[in-house]
Amino acid sequence: MAVPFWCTGWIMAFDYVLHKGARSEAVLQSVTPAQADMAQKFHSGIEGYAATPLVNLQQWAQKIGVGKIWVKDESKRFGLNAFKALGGSYAIAKYLCGKLGIPVDENAFNILRSDEARQKLGQITFVTATDGNHGRGVAWAAKLLGYKAVVYLPEGSSLERLNNIRALGAEAEITKFNYDSAVRLAYAMSKKHGWVMVQDTAWPGYEEIPTWIMQGYTTMAQEIAAQLNGDVPTHLFLQAGVGSMAGAVLGYFAALWGDKAPVTVICEPDKAACLYKTAAAGDGQIHKVGGKMDSMMAGLCCGEPCTVSWDIIDNFASAFVACSDEYAARGMCLLGKPPAGDARVVSGESGAVTAGVLDAIMTEQELAPLREALGLNKSSRVLLISTEGDTDKVNYLKVLTGKWRQK
Ligand SMILES: Cc1ncc(COP(=O)(O)O)c(C=O)c1O
């Protein structure tokens, strides 16, 4: 019998830091419910748009001693197996509609697809760097609207992710760089060739498009708020690469629910924990992580925080966790092989880490101080977002069959 992966003697890492932000509403202007309304209206005009499911995992909640666990299942998003296309599509539409001087509303997608719009706008190439999911979203949106996309992936990216992007007609290659250096390559190529860079992270001087991308992600948060039907979670766990998704979702909920917004925990791979490092330093400076960020949580292997979203996270997050791959594997198994009575959620490495972290906090004795500090108990109502499905099917199968890291 295969020994469960968390008993195989591999060294696991789990570090955390508690955080108290200033909770300034001034940082929420770009992710308000009004902004989210606009993004959702645009997305609702795209063929195949449907709110992804929010599942209620009652058996697991009972087992680990919380009141409720909801999981938003983004494997069902536009047939792309991850939430990311929400951001790329909205940013591309904002850019193109801006050129045409038309609103980005429920009609925008169809207008942009018309011959008339295409003739007015001419040839445009969109370029980006990606772990896979964002690039797939950009390639998908560019293809639907009739434009070219060029996509650079970091060293070590899976062939499945590369091929998924190429299948959408984009020019894509796996580079010799880590994610952050691939971003610099995409930027240099955009300058050299006059391409439009659609990057899911911001830095001083490059903020407009990343802000649109974050606004695109708020559609997911707005769907959740509607699906909760008046209920408000007490706790929210969000995974982060550069932090754009976490900033957008946390910011939207902070704007919507004010003082009632959930206690929020940001989770990252220990090898790429730039937000954890920035929070732990607590010196008002952004701190980066460099080198080969070797984690199977490919979507979270980013070493440089998004500056726009960091302001929101810094103000509203309550804790940061940096953990090793075992927690992602644990989450994948928990969601992929649920107890009888709970729905199955196919959740990939970056999608499932928050489930592994929540389970560990509730069940491991060494983490009792964190459990208490966060106020997690029988009356807690916890929200997780499974941001991707099995985007690396080979690894997903290995993890679920206990063959991952088997000695
Ligand atoms: C599946 C998945 N989840 C989460 C994230 C993290 O998003 P962000 O880089 O905005 O923090 C990514 C990023 O690519 C991702 O692909």
The ligand as a Gaussian input file, in Angstrom:
#p B3LYP/6-31G(d) Opt

LIG

0 1
 C       -3.902000      28.558000     -11.077000
 C       -3.337000      29.810000     -10.535000
 N       -3.679000      30.186000      -9.305000
 C       -3.195000      31.311000      -8.775000
 C       -2.334000      32.118000      -9.477000
 C       -1.775000      33.325000      -8.803000
 O       -2.149000      34.514000      -9.385000
 P       -1.253000      35.805000      -9.136000
 O        0.013000      35.627000      -9.926000
 O       -2.084000      36.915000      -9.604000
 O       -0.951000      35.860000      -7.697000
 C       -1.946000      31.756000     -10.775000
 C       -1.041000      32.588000     -11.560000
 O       -0.676000      32.311000     -12.675000
 C       -2.467000      30.568000     -11.318000
 O       -2.136000      30.163000     -12.552000

